[in-house]
Amino acid sequence: MTAHRRSPGYPTAFERQVTLRDGRRVAIRPLVPDDAAELAEAIRTADADTLHRRFLGGPPPLTAKVLDYLTRLDYRTRFALVARDAETGRGVGVARYEQLRPGTAEVAVAVDPGWRRVGLATSLVRLLAEAALQRGIHQFAASYLAGNRPVAALAEEAGGTSLIKDGIAELVIPLDTQAATDRSP
C-alpha cells in the first residue's frame, strides 16, 4: 500500500491486494483526504466518455470544498475505495457509496479505460458491499446512462433491478451478506 495519512476511523480491514483477470495487480484501500489532489487530476484528465458515464454529464466544479467533501469520509454513511496499480502506484479506479436513507446507499464507480473489463469494477463493488453490510446498509441504488453496457452487465451480475426513463436507468441492488463474504477480493 502507498503511504498515506489515515483519517479518524480509517478501516484498515479494507486494504486489499487483488489480482485481476488479466494478471495485473491492484492495491485497494479506503480513500483519504490526502487523495484529493490525485482525484482532482484524474477528473481533470479523464476522457469525455468516462466523465459523461460517471457524472451523467459534466463533472462537478473541482473546488477545494468539493474535493474535501469527496475525500473526507466517515467510513460509515460515506465510504470510498481507491484502486492503485500495484506496480506504479497510480490510481486506476474509485468506488464510493453514500447513505441515502437507513439501509440504502447510492453507489458509484469509475475505472480508468485501460483497466476496464478485467474485473476491477466488480472487485471494488464487492468490497464496497462488504463494508456497507457491516454498517447496516442492505441495498445499493444507482443512476446510470441506460446505454452504459458495462454498468448494466455489472448490475445484472449483482442481481439488481432497473427502471429506465428518459435514457437514465435507476438501479436497486440488494446486498447479499453471504455472497459479499464469499466473493470478496
C-alpha positions in Angstrom: 0.0 0.0 0.0 1.2 3.5 -0.7 2.0 5.7 2.3 -0.9 8.0 3.4 -2.2 9.6 6.5 -5.1 7.8 7.9 -8.3 9.6 8.7 -10.1 9.1 12.0 -12.0 5.8 11.8 -9.9 4.6 8.9 -10.8 0.9 8.3 -7.6 -1.0 7.7 -9.6 -4.2 7.2 -10.5 -2.9 3.7 -6.9 -2.7 2.4 -6.5 -5.5 -0.1 -4.2 -6.7 -2.9 -6.2 -8.1 -5.9 -5.1 -9.9 -9.0 -7.4 -9.1 -11.9 -8.4 -11.4 -14.8 -5.5 -10.2 -17.0 -2.9 -10.9 -14.3 -2.4 -7.2 -13.3 -2.5 -6.5 -9.6 -4.1 -3.6 -7.8 -3.8 -2.3 -4.2 -7.2 -1.3 -2.9 -7.7 0.8 0.2 -10.1 3.3 1.7 -9.9 6.9 0.3 -8.3 9.5 2.5 -8.1 13.4 2.3 -4.5 13.1 1.0 -6.0 11.6 -2.2 -7.7 14.9 -3.1 -5.0 16.2 -5.5 -4.8 12.9 -7.4 -8.6 12.6 -7.5 -8.8 16.2 -9.0 -6.1 15.4 -11.6 -7.9 12.2 -12.5 -11.2 14.0 -13.1 -9.5 16.9 -15.0 -7.6 14.5 -17.3 -10.4 11.8 -17.8 -11.8 11.3 -21.2 -15.1 12.8 -22.1 -16.9 9.4 -22.2 -15.7 8.5 -18.7 -16.9 11.8 -17.3 -20.2 11.5 -19.1 -20.8 8.0 -17.8 -19.7 8.7 -14.2 -21.5 12.1 -13.8 -24.3 11.6 -16.3 -23.0 14.8 -17.9 -20.1 17.0 -16.8 -18.2 16.7 -13.6 -18.8 19.0 -10.6 -16.6 22.1 -10.3 -13.3 20.9 -8.6 -13.3 23.4 -5.8 -11.4 22.8 -2.5 -14.8 22.4 -0.9 -16.0 19.7 -3.4 -12.7 17.8 -3.1 -12.8 17.9 0.7 -16.3 16.6 0.6 -15.3 13.7 -1.8 -12.3 12.7 0.3 -13.2 13.4 3.9 -15.3 10.4 4.8 -16.8 9.0 8.0 -16.4 5.4 6.7 -19.9 4.6 7.9 -22.5 6.6 5.9 -19.9 7.8 3.3 -17.3 5.3 2.3 -15.0 5.2 -0.7 -12.2 2.9 -2.0 -9.3 3.7 -4.4 -7.6 1.1 -6.5 -3.9 1.7 -7.5 -1.7 -0.1 -10.0 0.4 -2.2 -7.7 3.5 -1.6 -9.9 3.3 2.2 -10.4 1.0 3.3 -7.5 -1.1 5.3 -10.0 -4.8 5.5 -9.2 -6.9 3.4 -11.7 -10.3 3.2 -10.1 -12.5 4.6 -7.4 -15.8 3.4 -5.9 -18.0 5.0 -3.3 -21.3 4.8 -1.5 -23.2 7.5 0.3 -26.2 6.6 2.5 -29.5 8.0 1.1 -31.7 6.7 4.0 -31.4 3.9 6.6 -30.4 0.7 4.8 -29.9 2.2 1.4 -26.8 3.9 -0.1 -26.1 5.4 -3.5 -23.1 3.7 -5.2 -20.8 5.0 -7.9 -17.8 3.6 -9.7 -15.2 5.0 -12.1 -12.4 3.0 -13.7 -9.6 4.2 -16.0 -10.4 3.0 -19.6 -7.2 0.9 -19.7 -8.3 -1.1 -16.6 -11.9 -1.9 -17.7 -13.2 -5.4 -18.5 -10.7 -7.2 -16.2 -12.8 -7.3 -13.0 -11.7 -4.1 -11.3 -15.2 -2.6 -11.0 -16.6 -5.9 -9.8 -13.8 -6.2 -7.2 -14.4 -2.6 -6.0 -18.2 -3.0 -5.7 -17.9 -6.3 -3.9 -15.5 -4.9 -1.3 -17.8 -1.8 -1.0 -20.8 -4.1 -0.5 -18.8 -5.9 2.3 -18.2 -2.6 4.0 -21.8 -1.5 3.5 -23.3 -4.6 5.0 -21.1 -4.3 8.1 -22.5 -0.8 8.5 -26.2 -1.7 8.2 -26.7 -0.9 4.5 -28.6 -3.6 2.8 -29.1 -2.2 -0.7 -27.3 0.0 -3.2 -29.1 2.4 -5.5 -27.5 4.0 -8.6 -28.4 6.0 -11.7 -26.5 5.4 -14.9 -26.9 6.0 -18.6 -29.2 3.3 -20.0 -26.7 2.7 -22.8 -23.8 2.0 -20.5 -23.5 -1.7 -21.2 -20.6 -2.4 -18.7 -22.6 -1.0 -15.8 -25.7 -2.8 -16.9 -23.8 -6.1 -17.0 -22.3 -5.4 -13.5 -25.9 -4.7 -12.2 -27.2 -7.8 -13.8 -24.4 -9.9 -12.3 -25.2 -8.4 -8.9 -28.9 -9.3 -9.2 -30.1 -5.7 -9.5 -33.3 -4.4 -11.0 -33.6 -1.3 -13.0 -36.1 1.1 -14.4 -35.3 3.2 -17.5 -36.8 6.6 -18.0 -35.5 9.3 -20.4 -32.3 7.4 -21.1 -31.4 7.1 -17.4 -31.5 3.7 -15.6 -32.4 3.7 -11.9 -30.9 0.6 -10.3 -31.5 -1.1 -7.0 -29.2 -3.9 -5.9 -30.0 -5.9 -2.8 -26.8 -6.8 -0.9 -26.4 -10.4 -0.1 -24.4 -11.0 3.1 -23.2 -14.5 2.2 -22.3 -13.6 -1.4 -20.4 -10.5 -0.3 -18.3 -12.6 2.1 -17.8 -15.4 -0.3 -16.8 -13.2 -3.3 -14.7 -10.6 -1.5 -11.5 -9.8 -3.4 
